[in-house]
Amino acid sequence: MASSRFPSSAFSHRGASVLVLAVLTFLPGCRDQTQKPPPPPDTSRTALLGAAGACVLTTAREFLTAAGTLEEKTAALAAGPEAGTRDAARTAYHHAMDVWQQLEVMQVGPAAPRGQPGGAEVRDNVYSWPLINRCAIEEQLVAKGYESESFASSLVTRRGLFALEYLLFYEGADTACPASSPVVSGGTWAALSAEERAARKRDYAAVVAADVRRRALQLVEAWEADKGGYVRTLETAGTGSTVYPTVQLGMNALSDALFYVEREVKDMKLARPLGLRDCSSDSCPELLESAFAGRSKANVRANLVGFRRIFEGCGASYEGAGFDDVLEAAGAGALAVKLKERAVAAQAAVEAIGEPDLLEAIYQDKASVRALYDSLKGMTDVLKTEWVSVLDLELPQTLEGDND
């Protein structure tokens, strides 16, 4: 006699119904009514790549205009050496460097070294610092190497904005060349009269300024949409770009460029002159970036402007798409705020230095320069840790293993 309350046929029918219902609940079509729609795609990264490329192009165009003025004023100095033309050439140099130092933090693609994606080394041909050689410039003065047709392909230490700074601003009669240099051992440097040396400097400067303008045009055309088109190359990372097959590769290229504030600004422009590294005494002011034009402070100021134009946006008040928007989209708005606050603090630390340049400040108020270093370190420490971690970025190879 069966002990079940239901007939076996009824039980089988009910069990089958339960089984069918259980299977249906796991089918995709049956879950649509209970599942939330997927979140919208994160477009902040693509927007950043497009905005950053446009920012580089805008800044490169600004530099091309400044380089054109510099070429004009330097040529006028060579043609008519007097106080007015000299001052005009120097003013044009300062303006061009104010713009170029922003581009120093935007070394993506054509400006980057050839080992980097899309790299064409335009930057080193415009400004090779810290690869500099004053003696090489002075040897060119003696030999008149700047008159050679092959001068444009000569070593970068003989050309560019550093050479131009020396030629326009340094008025000393000494040479940095060692006794083994032919210009010293052969007596050819000493044989130059003050007038002849000054005349050659003016002619040399005019040649260098013209070369800088040509390089500036090369950079602009590399980025322009109807020329080299690199603005499109960066913008289409991950969606057709042959240089950046993924969006992340484009992001890493921008990230590597921003780390200029860690490696070159913090460590080289500040730590070395302060005596914190690569210096065997309490300070090494001779290691400052701008030895002749006295604009080491102005260069750091412009570097921070360039950083914020990519990190926050390229607008006059740093509005527009930037890395801060990518952090917001990733749910890391607090980190975006922290980095912006620290960038502003670093800028304030520059302005808090009362002396015209870092050279005077190191002698008269070293603590203010150290305060700038500490403030900048507070920003770059976050870049090297939280920022790269949240956005899954890679540190530049030159920083791997750097705990400073």
Secondary structure in CASP SS format (residue, H / E / C, confidence):
PFRMAT SS
TARGET T0000
AUTHOR 0000-0000-0000
METHOD secondary structure of the structure
MODEL  1
M C 1.00
A C 1.00
S C 1.00
S C 1.00
R C 1.00
F C 1.00
P C 1.00
S H 1.00
S H 1.00
A H 1.00
F H 1.00
S H 1.00
H H 1.00
R H 1.00
G H 1.00
A H 1.00
S H 1.00
V H 1.00
L H 1.00
V H 1.00
L H 1.00
A H 1.00
V H 1.00
L H 1.00
T C 1.00
F C 1.00
L C 1.00
P H 1.00
G H 1.00
C H 1.00
R H 1.00
D C 1.00
Q C 1.00
T C 1.00
Q C 1.00
K C 1.00
P C 1.00
P C 1.00
P C 1.00
P C 1.00
P C 1.00
D C 1.00
T C 1.00
S H 1.00
R H 1.00
T H 1.00
A H 1.00
L H 1.00
L H 1.00
G H 1.00
A H 1.00
A H 1.00
G H 1.00
A H 1.00
C H 1.00
V H 1.00
L H 1.00
T H 1.00
T H 1.00
A H 1.00
R H 1.00
E H 1.00
F H 1.00
L H 1.00
T H 1.00
A H 1.00
A H 1.00
G H 1.00
T H 1.00
L H 1.00
E H 1.00
E H 1.00
K H 1.00
T H 1.00
A H 1.00
A H 1.00
L H 1.00
A H 1.00
A H 1.00
G C 1.00
P C 1.00
E C 1.00
A H 1.00
G H 1.00
T H 1.00
R H 1.00
D H 1.00
A H 1.00
A H 1.00
R H 1.00
T H 1.00
A H 1.00
Y H 1.00
H H 1.00
H H 1.00
A H 1.00
M H 1.00
D H 1.00
V H 1.00
W H 1.00
Q H 1.00
Q H 1.00
L H 1.00
E H 1.00
V H 1.00
M H 1.00
Q C 1.00
V C 1.00
G H 1.00
P H 1.00
A H 1.00
A C 1.00
P C 1.00
R C 1.00
G C 1.00
Q C 1.00
P C 1.00
G C 1.00
G C 1.00
A C 1.00
E C 1.00
V H 1.00
R H 1.00
D H 1.00
N H 1.00
V H 1.00
Y C 1.00
S C 1.00
W C 1.00
P C 1.00
L C 1.00
I C 1.00
N C 1.00
R H 1.00
C H 1.00
A H 1.00
I H 1.00
E H 1.00
E H 1.00
Q H 1.00
L H 1.00
V H 1.00
A H 1.00
K C 1.00
G H 1.00
Y H 1.00
E H 1.00
S C 1.00
E C 1.00
S C 1.00
F H 1.00
A H 1.00
S H 1.00
S C 1.00
L C 1.00
V H 1.00
T H 1.00
R H 1.00
R C 1.00
G H 1.00
L H 1.00
F H 1.00
A H 1.00
L H 1.00
E H 1.00
Y H 1.00
L H 1.00
L H 1.00
F H 1.00
Y C 1.00
E C 1.00
G C 1.00
A C 1.00
D C 1.00
T C 1.00
A C 1.00
C C 1.00
P C 1.00
A C 1.00
S C 1.00
S C 1.00
P H 1.00
V H 1.00
V H 1.00
S H 1.00
G C 1.00
G C 1.00
T H 1.00
W H 1.00
A H 1.00
A H 1.00
L C 1.00
S C 1.00
A H 1.00
E H 1.00
E H 1.00
R H 1.00
A H 1.00
A H 1.00
R H 1.00
K H 1.00
R H 1.00
D H 1.00
Y H 1.00
A H 1.00
A H 1.00
V H 1.00
V H 1.00
A H 1.00
A H 1.00
D H 1.00
V H 1.00
R H 1.00
R H 1.00
R H 1.00
A H 1.00
L H 1.00
Q H 1.00
L H 1.00
V H 1.00
E H 1.00
A H 1.00
W H 1.00
E C 1.00
A C 1.00
D C 1.00
K C 1.00
G C 1.00
G C 1.00
Y H 1.00
V H 1.00
R H 1.00
T H 1.00
L H 1.00
E H 1.00
T C 1.00
A C 1.00
G C 1.00
T C 1.00
G C 1.00
S C 1.00
T C 1.00
V C 1.00
Y C 1.00
P C 1.00
T C 1.00
V H 1.00
Q H 1.00
L H 1.00
G H 1.00
M H 1.00
N H 1.00
A H 1.00
L H 1.00
S H 1.00
D H 1.00
A H 1.00
L H 1.00
F C 1.00
Y H 1.00
V H 1.00
E H 1.00
R H 1.00
E H 1.00
V H 1.00
K H 1.00
D H 1.00
M H 1.00
K H 1.00
L H 1.00
A H 1.00
R H 1.00
P H 1.00
L H 1.00
G C 1.00
L C 1.00
R C 1.00
D C 1.00
C C 1.00
S C 1.00
S C 1.00
D C 1.00
S C 1.00
C C 1.00
P H 1.00
E H 1.00
L H 1.00
L C 1.00
E C 1.00
S C 1.00
A C 1.00
F C 1.00
A C 1.00
G C 1.00
R C 1.00
S H 1.00
K H 1.00
A H 1.00
N H 1.00
V H 1.00
R H 1.00
A H 1.00
N H 1.00
L H 1.00
V H 1.00
G H 1.00
F H 1.00
R H 1.00
R H 1.00
I H 1.00
F H 1.00
E C 1.00
G C 1.00
C C 1.00
G C 1.00
A C 1.00
S C 1.00
Y C 1.00
E C 1.00
G C 1.00
A C 1.00
G C 1.00
F H 1.00
D H 1.00
D H 1.00
V H 1.00
L H 1.00
E H 1.00
A H 1.00
A C 1.00
G C 1.00
A C 1.00
G H 1.00
A H 1.00
L H 1.00
A H 1.00
V H 1.00
K H 1.00
L H 1.00
K H 1.00
E H 1.00
R H 1.00
A H 1.00
V H 1.00
A H 1.00
A H 1.00
Q H 1.00
A H 1.00
A H 1.00
V H 1.00
E H 1.00
A C 1.00
I C 1.00
G C 1.00
E C 1.00
P C 1.00
D C 1.00
L H 1.00
L H 1.00
E H 1.00
A H 1.00
I H 1.00
Y H 1.00
Q H 1.00
D C 1.00
K H 1.00
A H 1.00
S H 1.00
V H 1.00
R H 1.00
A H 1.00
L H 1.00
Y H 1.00
D H 1.00
S H 1.00
L H 1.00
K H 1.00
G H 1.00
M H 1.00
T H 1.00
D H 1.00
V H 1.00
L H 1.00
K H 1.00
T H 1.00
E H 1.00
W H 1.00
V H 1.00
S H 1.00
V H 1.00
L C 1.00
D C 1.00
L C 1.00
E C 1.00
L C 1.00
P C 1.00
Q H 1.00
T H 1.00
L H 1.00
E C 1.00
G C 1.00
D C 1.00
N C 1.00
D C 1.00
END
